C-alpha cells in the first residue's frame, strides 16, 4: 500500500475505533463558551490504543506488511500526515468567527472546543489519541528496523527507550481524565498548532531520537541504562504527581494527595490556588518533569554526542518556557492579587532554585 493511503487508513481506523469502542463520559474543567456548562468528554483512549497495537502485531505476524514499514517510509508518511494536518487546519478554522488576523487564527485556532456527533467526539481528545497511537506504532516500527538490521546484537538502549516511551504513552491515556484539567484543554484553541501538531509533530518528531539511532549499531554502555531509567521515573513522578495533585485539588479539594500531601491553598473572592506539595516547589514543576523524562529517553539511546536525539528534549525547552510565561500571564489575569501572593510564596517558575 502506498504510504499516503496507509497513513490515511491508519488515521481513519483510529477515528472509527474512537467512535465505536465503548468509552466513559466525564465532565472536564473547560466550559462551553455559549452556555457556560462544563464540557463533557467521551474517553476510551487505552482501549483504542490496545486495539491499534494488537492489529500492528497481527498484521506483522501475518505478513500483511513489514514490521518496519513505518520506518522505511517515514518521510513519505510524515509528508502525508503534513498534508492531512493542513487540510484539518483549514477545515476546523473555516466558518468560525474571526478572532485575530487570518494567519493568527489559522495557527492558534478560532474554536476552543469543537466537538462532533453531538459531543461523541471531542477534537482535542481525538487529536491527542491519534497522535499517541501513531507515535506508538512509529516507535515499534523503528525498533523493529533496528532489531532486523542487527539481529545478533541489538542495542539494549533502543529496547529500553521504546519500553519507557511506551509506558509514557499508555500512562498518558490511562490518565485521560486528569489531562482535561491541563493547559491544552483549558487555554488553547484548535488550529494549526494543535491540529498539525498532533497529526504530524507528535507522532513523528517525538520519535526523532529513535529514528536517528535505529540504523546505528549497539553503542554499548548498557550499565548506565538503570540510571537513565531511574532518571526517567524521577521526571515521571514530578509530572504525574503534580498533575494528579492539581486534579484532586480541583475535583476533591480536601483529599490528601498520595496519602501524605495535605492540600494547602490561598484564597480570595471565591478563588483558590494550591500552594503545597508539588505546587509549592515551583509554579510549573510538571514542566520540569517533562523535560527530565525527555532527557532520560535521549540518554538511553547511547549516543550523547549525536545532535538528532537531543532535538526532543530541546523541543520541550522551547515549548514549555514560553508556555509557562503565557500561563503565568493568563493566571495573573484570572486570579489577580491572589496570583501575586502565589508568586511571592513560590518564587521559582519551573526549576526550583534555578528558574
N, C-alpha and C positions, 0 to 999 in steps of 0.2 A: 504494500500500500504506500502511495506517495506520502511524504512527511506532512504536507498540508492537510490531506484527507485524514491522516492518522491523528493529527493534533485536533482537528475539528471533531472527529469521532470521540476522542478522549474527553474533551470538554463537554460535548453533548451528553456522553454517558454519565458524567458526574452530575450534570444538571438533572437528567432524568432520574438518577438514583436519589438525588436530594429531594425530588418531588414525590417519588413513590415509596421510598423507605420510611417506615414508621419513625416518628420523632416525638419529642415532648414540647409543649408550649410553655414558654416562660416570659414573664414581664421583664423588660430591661430598664435601664436608667434613663435613656433618652425619651423625650416626649414628642408626640405628634405636633408639628408646628401650627396646625389649624385648630385641632380640638384640645390640645394640651394634655391628652391622655398618655399614659405610659405606653410605649410601643411594645407589642408582643411578638416574640420570635419563635419559630419552629426549629428545634435543634436536633440534628441526627448525624453530626459530623463523624464520630468514631465508627458508626455502623457503615456509613458510605465509604470511608477510608478502608475499612476492613474488606469490603466487597471489591473495591478497586485493586487493592494489593493481591487479594485472592485471585482475581481474574488475570493479573500480571503473571503470577506463578503458574496458573493453569495454562495460559497461552504459551508461556515459555516452555513448559514441560511437553506440551502437545506439538511444539514446533511451528506454531502459528506465526511466530516472529522470533527474531534473535533476542537473546537475553539483553544484549547491549544495543538494541535498536535505537533507543533514545540518545545514547552516547554517539553512535556512528552518525546519526542525523541531527545532532544537537543544534547545529547552526541553522539548518532548514526549519527545524521545529521552532526555534526561537524567532525566526523571521515570520513564520506562520502565526505564532502567538502575537507578535507585534501587530500584524495586520488585524487580527481579531480584537486586540486591545484598542486600536484606533477606531474600528467600527463601533465597538461598545461605547467608547467615549462620545462619539458623535451622537449615538442613539440616546444615551442617558441624559445628555445635556440639551439636545434639541427639544423644543416645545416647552421647556421650563422657563419660569420668569427670570429675566435678566437680573444679575446681582452686581456685576462689575463690567469691565470690558469683555469682549468675546474671548480673548486669549486667556485672561484670568479665569473666566468661567469654565472654559474647556479644561484648564489644568486643575483647578480646585473644585470644580463642580458647582451645580446650582441646587440640586435636590439633596436634602440632608439624609433622608432615609427612604429611598424608593423601595417599594415592595410590589410584588406581582401576585396574581392569583388570589386576590383578597387577603394578602398578608401571608400566604402559604410559603412564599419565597421572599426573603429579605436580600436585597442586592449586596449589602456589606457582608452578611454571613455567607452567602454563596461565593462571593469573591475570595474570602479567606479559605473557604473549603476547597475550591478548585485549585487555589494556589498551593495549599498544603498537600493535596493529593498528587498534583503534578510534580511537586518537588520531591515527594517520597518516591515516585516512580523514577525520576531522574537520578536520585541517589542510588537506588537499586541497580539501575541500568549502568551507571558509571562504574559502580563497584564490580558489577558482572564483567565489564570490559577489562578491568584490572586483573581480575582472577583468571579470565580467559587468556590474557596476554602473559601472565606469569603464574601458570598453574602449579609450578613446583616451589615457588617462593613468593606468595602474595604478601603484601605489606600488612602486618597486624594493625598498623595505624589506620589504614584505609578502612578496615573492618570495624575498628573502634569508632572512627569518625562517623561511619554510617549508622552504627548502633546508637551512639549518643544523639545524633541528629534526628534519627527516627523516634527516639524517646521524646525529644523536644516537640516533634510534630504531633505524636499521639497524645502527649500530655496537654498540648495546647487545645486540641479538640475535645479532650476529656473535660477540660475546664471551660468549655464554650460559654457557659452562663456567666462566669467571672469576667470574661473579656467584654461582655456587654456594658461593663462599668468603666472601661478604659478609654483613653483619649480618642482612639479611632472612631468608636461608636458614639461618643458623646459630642465631639467637637468637629469632626471632619465631614465634608460633603463628598458626593460620589462624582468624580470626573476622571481626567486622565491620571492624576496622581494615584488615586486609589484603584481605579479600574485597570489601567495598563500596568500599574504596579503589581497587582495580584495575579493578572493573567500572564505577565511576562517576567517582570523583575523578580518577584518572589520565587517562582519555580526554577528560573534559570540562573539568575545572578547569585542566589543563595548557595547554589551548587558550584560556584566558580572554583572554590578551592579543590574540591574533589575532581572536578573536570580537568584541572591542570595537573593533578597528581595521578590520574587513572592510568596514564600511559607510561608512568615512571616506575622504575624498579623499587624494590623494598629498600628504604634508606637505612634500615637498622634503627637502633635507639629504642627498641621496644621496652626497655627497662623504665623509661620515663612515662610510658602510657598511663600507669596508675596515677602518677602525679597530675597529668593533664586531665584525666577523667575526674580526679578529685577537684581540680580547679573548676571544671565544668559544673559539677554539682554544687560548688560554693556559689557560682553565679546563678544557678537554677534556684537555690534556696533563697537568694536575695530577691530575684524577680518574682518567683511564685509566692514566696512568703509575703512580700509587700502587697501583691495584687489580691491575695486571699484575705489579708488583714483588712484592706480597704473595702473589699466586697462585703465582708461580715459587718464592718462598721456601718455600711450603708443599709444593709438588709436586716441585721440583728444587732443594733448598737451596743447592747450590753454584753455581748458574747466575749468571753476571754479567748483570744486567738491562740490556737495550738495548746490550750490549757495553761498558758503561762503569761501571755501578754494581755494585761488588763487595759481596756481602751481608756485613754485619757484625751479629752478634747477641750478646745477653747470654743466658746460660742457667744453669739451676739445676734440679736434680731431674728431669732429662729434658725440661724445657720450654725453649723458645727464643723470644725476642722480637726482631724485626728493629728495628735502631736506625739504619740508614744509608739513604742515598738520600732518597727522598720521605718515608720514615718517620722521618728524622732532622730534618725541617723542622718538623713538628707531628704530634701524635698522630692527627689525623684530617685530613690535608691533602687527602684526596679530597673531603671535605665542602666545603672551600673551593672546589675546582674546580667542584662542582655549583652553588654559589651564583654564581660568576663566570659560568658558562655561562648561567644563567637571567637574570642581569642584562644580559648582552650581547644575548640574544634580545629582551628588552624594549626595549632601546635601538634595535635595528634597526627597530622599528615606527615610530619617528619621532615619537612623542607622549609625550615625557618628562613633560609636565605633566598628563597624564591619569592617574587613580588606578588604573583597572582593570588595565592591563598590568603594574603593579607588584605585583599580588597573587601572581603566580607566584614571583618571587624572594623576596618576603616569606614565602611559604609555606615555602620551603626553610630560611629562618632559623628559623621556628617549629618545623619538623620536626627539623632536624639539630642544633641546640643541645641540646634535651632528649635526643636520641638519643646524642649524644656523652657526656652525663652518665651515661646508662644504660649505655652500652657501657664507659665507664671503670669503673663500679661492677662490671659483670659481669667485666671483665678483672682487676680487683683481687681479686675472689673466686676467680678461676681461677688466677692466677699468683702471688698473694701478694706476697712481698718482691721478686720479680722485676719485678713491675709497678711497685712503688715505685721501683726503680732506673731503670726506663724513664722514669718521670715526672720523676725527678731529672735524667736526661740530656736529655730532650726536654720542656722546660717548657711549650711552647705547645700548647693544645688543638686549635685549628682554624687560626687566622690567625697565622703567625709574627710575633713582635714586638708583637702586639696582644692576642690572646686565646688 
